[in-house]
Amino acid sequence: MKAFITLLYRQIKRFMRAKSRVIGAFVNPLLWLVFFGLGWSKVFNFPMAKQIFGGSDYLSFLAPGIVSMAIFSSSFISGISVLWDKEFGFLKEILVAPCSRKEAIMGRIVGDSLTSVLQGAIILLMTFTIAHSLKISGIPYVILLGFILAGSFVSVGVILALKMTSMEGFQMIMSFLMLPLLFLSGAFYPIDTMPAWMQALSRINPLTYAVDGSRYFLLGTSKFAITTDIGILLLLTFLFAGVAVYMFERTTID
């Protein structure tokens, strides 16, 4: 367990020391919530709109999606640190160290997941200042759901980073995937309003189930059963983490 704890601690400490990353992690989702949310809330300020958004005002509908977006974005981007470690030789030191590779990569995944959830939790608390229909009782459940989501996409980031050799390539793939995943998740508008082909894609998007589950705990409304949301997220997290561990155990660096 020493390798697990060491890598977990390293990822948390590394995040806290990167002040620009900490600030950026909070500013981006807040900009979406304030400018996108407040702007569109006036457009949807009529009785019929509440039926579209499950009986909630648009800001309250958007808030769980913004929290999930913050966790998702931070988790996915964390894969860049693997490339940095490749570049500066730290990854090679881990690979040759007399410790379990499985413990090392799991410590890294859990550490990055915790930092992502911390960001999401702070954004979640901030949303209560402008979205007044949210349930305070749902906070711990959303944080737990966010940790599962973070574990899933941190693992995906690690998988991609282990296969990549350049920052530019990783960033290109990341930018190519992030926006479609966000817009197909139902974070900004209900899935039922999408065209049929987009609805089909949204059902294979892990972020969809995190957004839906967060809405269930914060608003009491959801498209899928909460057991479906949690079950699919857990399944995908274990799957992606398993793939990340498998690949890391067989990684070699010249």
KEDOMAR-390726 format. One record per residue (C-alpha): x, y, z; residue number from 1; chain; residue in one letter. Coordinates in nm, 3 decimals, always signed. Layout:
% residues N
<node c1="X" c2="Y" c3="Z" k="NUM" c="A" r="A"/>
...
This chain:
% residues 254
<node c1="+0.000" c2="+0.000" c3="+0.000" k="1" c="A" r="M"/>
<node c1="+0.302" c2="+0.232" c3="+0.031" k="2" c="A" r="K"/>
<node c1="+0.316" c2="+0.298" c3="-0.345" k="3" c="A" r="A"/>
<node c1="-0.060" c2="+0.366" c3="-0.350" k="4" c="A" r="F"/>
<node c1="-0.045" c2="+0.619" c3="-0.066" k="5" c="A" r="I"/>
<node c1="+0.270" c2="+0.786" c3="-0.202" k="6" c="A" r="T"/>
<node c1="+0.124" c2="+0.842" c3="-0.550" k="7" c="A" r="L"/>
<node c1="-0.211" c2="+0.952" c3="-0.406" k="8" c="A" r="L"/>
<node c1="-0.039" c2="+1.209" c3="-0.185" k="9" c="A" r="Y"/>
<node c1="+0.181" c2="+1.325" c3="-0.474" k="10" c="A" r="R"/>
<node c1="-0.116" c2="+1.395" c3="-0.703" k="11" c="A" r="Q"/>
<node c1="-0.300" c2="+1.594" c3="-0.436" k="12" c="A" r="I"/>
<node c1="+0.010" c2="+1.795" c3="-0.343" k="13" c="A" r="K"/>
<node c1="+0.091" c2="+1.853" c3="-0.708" k="14" c="A" r="R"/>
<node c1="-0.256" c2="+1.992" c3="-0.769" k="15" c="A" r="F"/>
<node c1="-0.248" c2="+2.223" c3="-0.468" k="16" c="A" r="M"/>
<node c1="+0.087" c2="+2.368" c3="-0.577" k="17" c="A" r="R"/>
<node c1="-0.035" c2="+2.441" c3="-0.930" k="18" c="A" r="A"/>
<node c1="-0.216" c2="+2.767" c3="-0.851" k="19" c="A" r="K"/>
<node c1="-0.304" c2="+2.843" c3="-1.212" k="20" c="A" r="S"/>
<node c1="-0.466" c2="+2.500" c3="-1.248" k="21" c="A" r="R"/>
<node c1="-0.662" c2="+2.548" c3="-0.924" k="22" c="A" r="V"/>
<node c1="-0.791" c2="+2.888" c3="-1.034" k="23" c="A" r="I"/>
<node c1="-0.871" c2="+2.770" c3="-1.387" k="24" c="A" r="G"/>
<node c1="-1.060" c2="+2.469" c3="-1.255" k="25" c="A" r="A"/>
<node c1="-1.303" c2="+2.699" c3="-1.073" k="26" c="A" r="F"/>
<node c1="-1.326" c2="+2.987" c3="-1.319" k="27" c="A" r="V"/>
<node c1="-1.429" c2="+2.788" c3="-1.628" k="28" c="A" r="N"/>
<node c1="-1.743" c2="+2.617" c3="-1.485" k="29" c="A" r="P"/>
<node c1="-1.842" c2="+2.936" c3="-1.303" k="30" c="A" r="L"/>
<node c1="-1.829" c2="+3.127" c3="-1.631" k="31" c="A" r="L"/>
<node c1="-2.064" c2="+2.870" c3="-1.785" k="32" c="A" r="W"/>
<node c1="-2.298" c2="+2.886" c3="-1.488" k="33" c="A" r="L"/>
<node c1="-2.309" c2="+3.265" c3="-1.465" k="34" c="A" r="V"/>
<node c1="-2.302" c2="+3.380" c3="-1.828" k="35" c="A" r="F"/>
<node c1="-2.467" c2="+3.081" c3="-1.994" k="36" c="A" r="F"/>
<node c1="-2.706" c2="+3.004" c3="-1.708" k="37" c="A" r="G"/>
<node c1="-2.815" c2="+3.355" c3="-1.618" k="38" c="A" r="L"/>
<node c1="-2.841" c2="+3.450" c3="-1.985" k="39" c="A" r="G"/>
<node c1="-3.062" c2="+3.160" c3="-2.087" k="40" c="A" r="W"/>
<node c1="-3.265" c2="+3.165" c3="-1.764" k="41" c="A" r="S"/>
<node c1="-3.432" c2="+3.484" c3="-1.889" k="42" c="A" r="K"/>
<node c1="-3.513" c2="+3.319" c3="-2.222" k="43" c="A" r="V"/>
<node c1="-3.680" c2="+3.027" c3="-2.044" k="44" c="A" r="F"/>
<node c1="-3.862" c2="+3.239" c3="-1.788" k="45" c="A" r="N"/>
<node c1="-4.218" c2="+3.132" c3="-1.871" k="46" c="A" r="F"/>
<node c1="-4.448" c2="+2.862" c3="-1.723" k="47" c="A" r="P"/>
<node c1="-4.424" c2="+2.619" c3="-2.016" k="48" c="A" r="M"/>
<node c1="-4.042" c2="+2.611" c3="-1.987" k="49" c="A" r="A"/>
<node c1="-4.060" c2="+2.450" c3="-1.644" k="50" c="A" r="K"/>
<node c1="-4.232" c2="+2.151" c3="-1.801" k="51" c="A" r="Q"/>
<node c1="-3.942" c2="+2.114" c3="-2.043" k="52" c="A" r="I"/>
<node c1="-3.692" c2="+2.116" c3="-1.756" k="53" c="A" r="F"/>
<node c1="-3.877" c2="+1.871" c3="-1.532" k="54" c="A" r="G"/>
<node c1="-4.055" c2="+2.133" c3="-1.323" k="55" c="A" r="G"/>
<node c1="-3.741" c2="+2.334" c3="-1.241" k="56" c="A" r="S"/>
<node c1="-3.618" c2="+2.673" c3="-1.352" k="57" c="A" r="D"/>
<node c1="-3.333" c2="+2.665" c3="-1.603" k="58" c="A" r="Y"/>
<node c1="-3.059" c2="+2.764" c3="-1.355" k="59" c="A" r="L"/>
<node c1="-3.153" c2="+2.480" c3="-1.123" k="60" c="A" r="S"/>
<node c1="-3.169" c2="+2.241" c3="-1.419" k="61" c="A" r="F"/>
<node c1="-2.825" c2="+2.356" c3="-1.536" k="62" c="A" r="L"/>
<node c1="-2.648" c2="+2.347" c3="-1.197" k="63" c="A" r="A"/>
<node c1="-2.606" c2="+1.965" c3="-1.167" k="64" c="A" r="P"/>
<node c1="-2.473" c2="+1.959" c3="-1.523" k="65" c="A" r="G"/>
<node c1="-2.215" c2="+2.229" c3="-1.445" k="66" c="A" r="I"/>
<node c1="-2.096" c2="+2.038" c3="-1.138" k="67" c="A" r="V"/>
<node c1="-2.058" c2="+1.720" c3="-1.343" k="68" c="A" r="S"/>
<node c1="-1.885" c2="+1.919" c3="-1.617" k="69" c="A" r="M"/>
<node c1="-1.631" c2="+2.057" c3="-1.369" k="70" c="A" r="A"/>
<node c1="-1.547" c2="+1.708" c3="-1.239" k="71" c="A" r="I"/>
<node c1="-1.539" c2="+1.558" c3="-1.588" k="72" c="A" r="F"/>
<node c1="-1.312" c2="+1.828" c3="-1.734" k="73" c="A" r="S"/>
<node c1="-1.063" c2="+1.815" c3="-1.448" k="74" c="A" r="S"/>
<node c1="-1.055" c2="+1.434" c3="-1.455" k="75" c="A" r="S"/>
<node c1="-0.999" c2="+1.408" c3="-1.828" k="76" c="A" r="F"/>
<node c1="-0.727" c2="+1.676" c3="-1.833" k="77" c="A" r="I"/>
<node c1="-0.537" c2="+1.500" c3="-1.553" k="78" c="A" r="S"/>
<node c1="-0.403" c2="+1.258" c3="-1.815" k="79" c="A" r="G"/>
<node c1="-0.164" c2="+1.533" c3="-1.924" k="80" c="A" r="I"/>
<node c1="+0.034" c2="+1.479" c3="-1.603" k="81" c="A" r="S"/>
<node c1="+0.120" c2="+1.127" c3="-1.724" k="82" c="A" r="V"/>
<node c1="+0.276" c2="+1.279" c3="-2.034" k="83" c="A" r="L"/>
<node c1="+0.469" c2="+1.527" c3="-1.820" k="84" c="A" r="W"/>
<node c1="+0.603" c2="+1.238" c3="-1.613" k="85" c="A" r="D"/>
<node c1="+0.708" c2="+1.063" c3="-1.933" k="86" c="A" r="K"/>
<node c1="+0.885" c2="+1.378" c3="-2.048" k="87" c="A" r="E"/>
<node c1="+1.080" c2="+1.436" c3="-1.727" k="88" c="A" r="F"/>
<node c1="+1.157" c2="+1.073" c3="-1.645" k="89" c="A" r="G"/>
<node c1="+0.943" c2="+1.031" c3="-1.333" k="90" c="A" r="F"/>
<node c1="+0.732" c2="+0.762" c3="-1.498" k="91" c="A" r="L"/>
<node c1="+1.041" c2="+0.559" c3="-1.578" k="92" c="A" r="K"/>
<node c1="+1.143" c2="+0.578" c3="-1.211" k="93" c="A" r="E"/>
<node c1="+0.806" c2="+0.436" c3="-1.108" k="94" c="A" r="I"/>
<node c1="+0.835" c2="+0.155" c3="-1.363" k="95" c="A" r="L"/>
<node c1="+1.176" c2="+0.043" c3="-1.238" k="96" c="A" r="V"/>
<node c1="+1.098" c2="+0.093" c3="-0.867" k="97" c="A" r="A"/>
<node c1="+1.057" c2="-0.223" c3="-0.654" k="98" c="A" r="P"/>
<node c1="+0.688" c2="-0.164" c3="-0.593" k="99" c="A" r="C"/>
<node c1="+0.357" c2="-0.279" c3="-0.735" k="100" c="A" r="S"/>
<node c1="+0.271" c2="-0.104" c3="-1.059" k="101" c="A" r="R"/>
<node c1="-0.095" c2="-0.174" c3="-0.990" k="102" c="A" r="K"/>
<node c1="-0.080" c2="+0.010" c3="-0.657" k="103" c="A" r="E"/>
<node c1="+0.113" c2="+0.298" c3="-0.813" k="104" c="A" r="A"/>
<node c1="-0.132" c2="+0.365" c3="-1.095" k="105" c="A" r="I"/>
<node c1="-0.436" c2="+0.318" c3="-0.868" k="106" c="A" r="M"/>
<node c1="-0.287" c2="+0.569" c3="-0.624" k="107" c="A" r="G"/>
<node c1="-0.252" c2="+0.812" c3="-0.912" k="108" c="A" r="R"/>
<node c1="-0.610" c2="+0.753" c3="-1.031" k="109" c="A" r="I"/>
<node c1="-0.759" c2="+0.792" c3="-0.682" k="110" c="A" r="V"/>
<node c1="-0.547" c2="+1.102" c3="-0.610" k="111" c="A" r="G"/>
<node c1="-0.656" c2="+1.278" c3="-0.930" k="112" c="A" r="D"/>
<node c1="-1.016" c2="+1.170" c3="-0.865" k="113" c="A" r="S"/>
<node c1="-1.010" c2="+1.330" c3="-0.521" k="114" c="A" r="L"/>
<node c1="-0.877" c2="+1.661" c3="-0.654" k="115" c="A" r="T"/>
<node c1="-1.145" c2="+1.660" c3="-0.925" k="116" c="A" r="S"/>
<node c1="-1.420" c2="+1.593" c3="-0.671" k="117" c="A" r="V"/>
<node c1="-1.286" c2="+1.871" c3="-0.448" k="118" c="A" r="L"/>
<node c1="-1.325" c2="+2.114" c3="-0.737" k="119" c="A" r="Q"/>
<node c1="-1.673" c2="+1.983" c3="-0.812" k="120" c="A" r="G"/>
<node c1="-1.777" c2="+2.012" c3="-0.446" k="121" c="A" r="A"/>
<node c1="-1.674" c2="+2.378" c3="-0.430" k="122" c="A" r="I"/>
<node c1="-1.860" c2="+2.454" c3="-0.754" k="123" c="A" r="I"/>
<node c1="-2.162" c2="+2.268" c3="-0.614" k="124" c="A" r="L"/>
<node c1="-2.169" c2="+2.485" c3="-0.302" k="125" c="A" r="L"/>
<node c1="-2.140" c2="+2.798" c3="-0.515" k="126" c="A" r="M"/>
<node c1="-2.439" c2="+2.698" c3="-0.729" k="127" c="A" r="T"/>
<node c1="-2.667" c2="+2.726" c3="-0.426" k="128" c="A" r="F"/>
<node c1="-2.615" c2="+3.103" c3="-0.430" k="129" c="A" r="T"/>
<node c1="-2.792" c2="+3.145" c3="-0.766" k="130" c="A" r="I"/>
<node c1="-2.996" c2="+2.824" c3="-0.812" k="131" c="A" r="A"/>
<node c1="-3.255" c2="+2.816" c3="-0.538" k="132" c="A" r="H"/>
<node c1="-3.443" c2="+2.492" c3="-0.612" k="133" c="A" r="S"/>
<node c1="-3.156" c2="+2.259" c3="-0.523" k="134" c="A" r="L"/>
<node c1="-3.177" c2="+2.024" c3="-0.226" k="135" c="A" r="K"/>
<node c1="-2.901" c2="+2.057" c3="+0.033" k="136" c="A" r="I"/>
<node c1="-2.962" c2="+1.696" c3="+0.137" k="137" c="A" r="S"/>
<node c1="-2.836" c2="+1.581" c3="-0.202" k="138" c="A" r="G"/>
<node c1="-2.484" c2="+1.724" c3="-0.161" k="139" c="A" r="I"/>
<node c1="-2.310" c2="+1.415" c3="-0.013" k="140" c="A" r="P"/>
<node c1="-2.468" c2="+1.185" c3="-0.273" k="141" c="A" r="Y"/>
<node c1="-2.363" c2="+1.411" c3="-0.561" k="142" c="A" r="V"/>
<node c1="-2.007" c2="+1.420" c3="-0.427" k="143" c="A" r="I"/>
<node c1="-2.000" c2="+1.040" c3="-0.408" k="144" c="A" r="L"/>
<node c1="-2.140" c2="+1.014" c3="-0.760" k="145" c="A" r="L"/>
<node c1="-1.881" c2="+1.268" c3="-0.873" k="146" c="A" r="G"/>
<node c1="-1.602" c2="+1.052" c3="-0.731" k="147" c="A" r="F"/>
<node c1="-1.721" c2="+0.757" c3="-0.939" k="148" c="A" r="I"/>
<node c1="-1.739" c2="+0.981" c3="-1.247" k="149" c="A" r="L"/>
<node c1="-1.391" c2="+1.116" c3="-1.177" k="150" c="A" r="A"/>
<node c1="-1.247" c2="+0.766" c3="-1.145" k="151" c="A" r="G"/>
<node c1="-1.392" c2="+0.676" c3="-1.482" k="152" c="A" r="S"/>
<node c1="-1.248" c2="+0.971" c3="-1.677" k="153" c="A" r="F"/>
<node c1="-0.916" c2="+0.985" c3="-1.492" k="154" c="A" r="V"/>
<node c1="-0.872" c2="+0.625" c3="-1.604" k="155" c="A" r="S"/>
<node c1="-0.962" c2="+0.720" c3="-1.962" k="156" c="A" r="V"/>
<node c1="-0.709" c2="+1.003" c3="-1.946" k="157" c="A" r="G"/>
<node c1="-0.440" c2="+0.764" c3="-1.822" k="158" c="A" r="V"/>
<node c1="-0.522" c2="+0.514" c3="-2.100" k="159" c="A" r="I"/>
<node c1="-0.491" c2="+0.780" c3="-2.369" k="160" c="A" r="L"/>
<node c1="-0.174" c2="+0.930" c3="-2.219" k="161" c="A" r="A"/>
<node c1="-0.002" c2="+0.591" c3="-2.203" k="162" c="A" r="L"/>
<node c1="-0.060" c2="+0.550" c3="-2.576" k="163" c="A" r="K"/>
<node c1="+0.039" c2="+0.906" c3="-2.670" k="164" c="A" r="M"/>
<node c1="+0.387" c2="+1.047" c3="-2.716" k="165" c="A" r="T"/>
<node c1="+0.317" c2="+1.421" c3="-2.738" k="166" c="A" r="S"/>
<node c1="+0.120" c2="+1.684" c3="-2.549" k="167" c="A" r="M"/>
<node c1="-0.020" c2="+1.820" c3="-2.874" k="168" c="A" r="E"/>
<node c1="-0.165" c2="+1.483" c3="-2.974" k="169" c="A" r="G"/>
<node c1="-0.329" c2="+1.434" c3="-2.634" k="170" c="A" r="F"/>
<node c1="-0.475" c2="+1.786" c3="-2.634" k="171" c="A" r="Q"/>
<node c1="-0.612" c2="+1.737" c3="-2.985" k="172" c="A" r="M"/>
<node c1="-0.789" c2="+1.415" c3="-2.889" k="173" c="A" r="I"/>
<node c1="-0.909" c2="+1.570" c3="-2.564" k="174" c="A" r="M"/>
<node c1="-1.058" c2="+1.876" c3="-2.736" k="175" c="A" r="S"/>
<node c1="-1.214" c2="+1.649" c3="-3.000" k="176" c="A" r="F"/>
<node c1="-1.391" c2="+1.438" c3="-2.736" k="177" c="A" r="L"/>
<node c1="-1.478" c2="+1.683" c3="-2.457" k="178" c="A" r="M"/>
<node c1="-1.735" c2="+1.908" c3="-2.626" k="179" c="A" r="L"/>
<node c1="-1.938" c2="+1.624" c3="-2.785" k="180" c="A" r="P"/>
<node c1="-1.943" c2="+1.439" c3="-2.453" k="181" c="A" r="L"/>
<node c1="-2.061" c2="+1.755" c3="-2.274" k="182" c="A" r="L"/>
<node c1="-2.336" c2="+1.844" c3="-2.520" k="183" c="A" r="F"/>
<node c1="-2.459" c2="+1.483" c3="-2.543" k="184" c="A" r="L"/>
<node c1="-2.481" c2="+1.448" c3="-2.165" k="185" c="A" r="S"/>
<node c1="-2.799" c2="+1.648" c3="-2.113" k="186" c="A" r="G"/>
<node c1="-2.608" c2="+1.901" c3="-1.901" k="187" c="A" r="A"/>
<node c1="-2.738" c2="+2.202" c3="-2.098" k="188" c="A" r="F"/>
<node c1="-3.071" c2="+2.080" c3="-2.235" k="189" c="A" r="Y"/>
<node c1="-3.291" c2="+1.774" c3="-2.181" k="190" c="A" r="P"/>
<node c1="-3.202" c2="+1.456" c3="-2.368" k="191" c="A" r="I"/>
<node c1="-3.564" c2="+1.422" c3="-2.484" k="192" c="A" r="D"/>
<node c1="-3.532" c2="+1.741" c3="-2.692" k="193" c="A" r="T"/>
<node c1="-3.241" c2="+1.600" c3="-2.893" k="194" c="A" r="M"/>
<node c1="-3.280" c2="+1.436" c3="-3.236" k="195" c="A" r="P"/>
<node c1="-3.313" c2="+1.058" c3="-3.223" k="196" c="A" r="A"/>
<node c1="-2.954" c2="+0.992" c3="-3.332" k="197" c="A" r="W"/>
<node c1="-2.820" c2="+1.225" c3="-3.061" k="198" c="A" r="M"/>
<node c1="-3.035" c2="+1.051" c3="-2.799" k="199" c="A" r="Q"/>
<node c1="-2.882" c2="+0.719" c3="-2.903" k="200" c="A" r="A"/>
<node c1="-2.531" c2="+0.861" c3="-2.862" k="201" c="A" r="L"/>
<node c1="-2.617" c2="+1.015" c3="-2.526" k="202" c="A" r="S"/>
<node c1="-2.708" c2="+0.672" c3="-2.390" k="203" c="A" r="R"/>
<node c1="-2.353" c2="+0.546" c3="-2.444" k="204" c="A" r="I"/>
<node c1="-2.200" c2="+0.857" c3="-2.288" k="205" c="A" r="N"/>
<node c1="-2.086" c2="+0.795" c3="-1.925" k="206" c="A" r="P"/>
<node c1="-2.130" c2="+1.164" c3="-1.843" k="207" c="A" r="L"/>
<node c1="-2.503" c2="+1.136" c3="-1.918" k="208" c="A" r="T"/>
<node c1="-2.558" c2="+0.912" c3="-1.617" k="209" c="A" r="Y"/>
<node c1="-2.357" c2="+1.136" c3="-1.384" k="210" c="A" r="A"/>
<node c1="-2.563" c2="+1.440" c3="-1.486" k="211" c="A" r="V"/>
<node c1="-2.889" c2="+1.246" c3="-1.457" k="212" c="A" r="D"/>
<node c1="-2.797" c2="+1.106" c3="-1.116" k="213" c="A" r="G"/>
<node c1="-2.691" c2="+1.449" c3="-0.989" k="214" c="A" r="S"/>
<node c1="-3.028" c2="+1.591" c3="-1.096" k="215" c="A" r="R"/>
<node c1="-3.203" c2="+1.314" c3="-0.909" k="216" c="A" r="Y"/>
<node c1="-3.025" c2="+1.396" c3="-0.583" k="217" c="A" r="F"/>
<node c1="-3.043" c2="+1.776" c3="-0.619" k="218" c="A" r="L"/>
<node c1="-3.383" c2="+1.820" c3="-0.786" k="219" c="A" r="L"/>
<node c1="-3.566" c2="+1.490" c3="-0.742" k="220" c="A" r="G"/>
<node c1="-3.611" c2="+1.443" c3="-1.119" k="221" c="A" r="T"/>
<node c1="-3.426" c2="+1.215" c3="-1.358" k="222" c="A" r="S"/>
<node c1="-3.469" c2="+1.044" c3="-1.694" k="223" c="A" r="K"/>
<node c1="-3.328" c2="+0.709" c3="-1.586" k="224" c="A" r="F"/>
<node c1="-3.362" c2="+0.516" c3="-1.261" k="225" c="A" r="A"/>
<node c1="-3.097" c2="+0.616" c3="-1.008" k="226" c="A" r="I"/>
<node c1="-2.989" c2="+0.251" c3="-0.983" k="227" c="A" r="T"/>
<node c1="-2.925" c2="+0.258" c3="-1.358" k="228" c="A" r="T"/>
<node c1="-2.718" c2="+0.576" c3="-1.329" k="229" c="A" r="D"/>
<node c1="-2.502" c2="+0.442" c3="-1.045" k="230" c="A" r="I"/>
<node c1="-2.476" c2="+0.092" c3="-1.189" k="231" c="A" r="G"/>
<node c1="-2.356" c2="+0.204" c3="-1.532" k="232" c="A" r="I"/>
<node c1="-2.108" c2="+0.454" c3="-1.385" k="233" c="A" r="L"/>
<node c1="-1.963" c2="+0.190" c3="-1.151" k="234" c="A" r="L"/>
<node c1="-1.938" c2="-0.063" c3="-1.432" k="235" c="A" r="L"/>
<node c1="-1.756" c2="+0.183" c3="-1.660" k="236" c="A" r="L"/>
<node c1="-1.526" c2="+0.302" c3="-1.382" k="237" c="A" r="T"/>
<node c1="-1.415" c2="-0.051" c3="-1.296" k="238" c="A" r="F"/>
<node c1="-1.377" c2="-0.130" c3="-1.667" k="239" c="A" r="L"/>
<node c1="-1.166" c2="+0.178" c3="-1.750" k="240" c="A" r="F"/>
<node c1="-0.960" c2="+0.147" c3="-1.430" k="241" c="A" r="A"/>
<node c1="-0.896" c2="-0.218" c3="-1.510" k="242" c="A" r="G"/>
<node c1="-0.778" c2="-0.130" c3="-1.860" k="243" c="A" r="V"/>
<node c1="-0.555" c2="+0.148" c3="-1.722" k="244" c="A" r="A"/>
<node c1="-0.395" c2="-0.095" c3="-1.473" k="245" c="A" r="V"/>
<node c1="-0.347" c2="-0.360" c3="-1.742" k="246" c="A" r="Y"/>
<node c1="-0.179" c2="-0.113" c3="-1.977" k="247" c="A" r="M"/>
<node c1="+0.040" c2="+0.039" c3="-1.706" k="248" c="A" r="F"/>
<node c1="+0.167" c2="-0.301" c3="-1.594" k="249" c="A" r="E"/>
<node c1="+0.283" c2="-0.366" c3="-1.951" k="250" c="A" r="R"/>
<node c1="+0.419" c2="-0.021" c3="-2.023" k="251" c="A" r="T"/>
<node c1="+0.779" c2="+0.019" c3="-2.128" k="252" c="A" r="T"/>
<node c1="+0.967" c2="+0.345" c3="-2.187" k="253" c="A" r="I"/>
<node c1="+1.277" c2="+0.358" c3="-2.403" k="254" c="A" r="D"/>
